[in-house]
């Protein structure tokens, strides 16, 4: 025990004798570790934010959309998805609690002297349930209104603010295209998300079919933009996706070997893919920050080589008094590790402080997890051991007689 205490005392004397040099050596590690912590915390924060937005939308949803395809390999066209497809899915695919077809058009909306182009979406009550739409004012579309094709609308929060500002919108008329529609309700803000409901107007699907010249297939079926399904067991999402694919391929008469003219995606798959993408980005950011750690490690090696050169006589005296090569090697190796460990701890504190400031400056979510901290400190110590190995080995190999002659 006394031997190790003496060794630590010797290391402390060696580091404190050259305070500025030790500080500059530590600074390189501090910057590297702080960069790793802050950049990886930003990456983790983005991942958490993406997942939370998807969960708010609903992780038990499955989407079907038409896709571009080509049977002749000459020209790609957008395939059709129909109301009959939605009915077939509802009747033939298990584990589905609701099927919500929808149709979207970008239309001119006018209220008094204000007008804007808005994404108008024709929906059914199941659509509101699937996306968990809630109103701040008024009410959602009812089953009766959707069956009768009544000209009522529910406004997204941003649309309401643009058209009505602070006035009460419920019960007020607005003109969509050449049709007058009454506002039934205003949705709660969903915030920034994929195709946010804040920027849309929702009316009964049956009403939109009558208001615009909706396309039909050659069989006279109404074409729709998408179908969203809500599952009663999210663990069955892969099975449901496969079943929907089989039903639609049969309905669309697609022979074996021909690509699907539709896309089926589960929210669970989407969340997994996005999570993997963001995780890869986080690792990439960490790797970029790790370059500064590498530079700091090279600085450690340079400083330790200078330290060995300056303390050559000290090394010779220790060897003359009986110190073994291993003792000298361990001393300088631990000295390098202590430098990088201290730099790592300070870097963690600085990186954590930066991660706390970033959300207030750039409105970004950050998340510092224990594994990031442990990894950063472990890497910094590892760099100290790696880059301190050669100087320590060089010191241990000095000839004591030549070392004593050194001035």
Secondary structure, DSSP 8 states (H G I E B T S, - for coil): -HHHHHHHHHHHHHHHHTHHHHHHHHHHHHHHHHHHHHHHHHHHHHHHHHHHHHHHH-TTEEEEEE-EE-SSSS--EE---BHHHHHHHHHH-SSEEEEEEEEEEEEEEEETTEEEEEEEEEE-HHHHHHTT--EEEE----HHHHHHT--EEEE-HHHHHHHHTTS--TT-EEEETTEEEEEEEEE----S-TT-GGGEEEEEHHHHHHHTT--B-TT--BB-SEEEEEES-GGGHHHHHHHHHHHHHHHTT--TTS--SEEEEEHHHHHHHHHHHHHHHHHHHHHHHHHHHHHHHHHHHHHHHHHHHHTHHHHHHHHHTT--HHHHHHHHHHHHHHHHHHHHHHHHHHHHHHHHHHHHHH-------HHHHHHHHHHHHHHHHHHHHHHHHHHHT--HHHHHH--
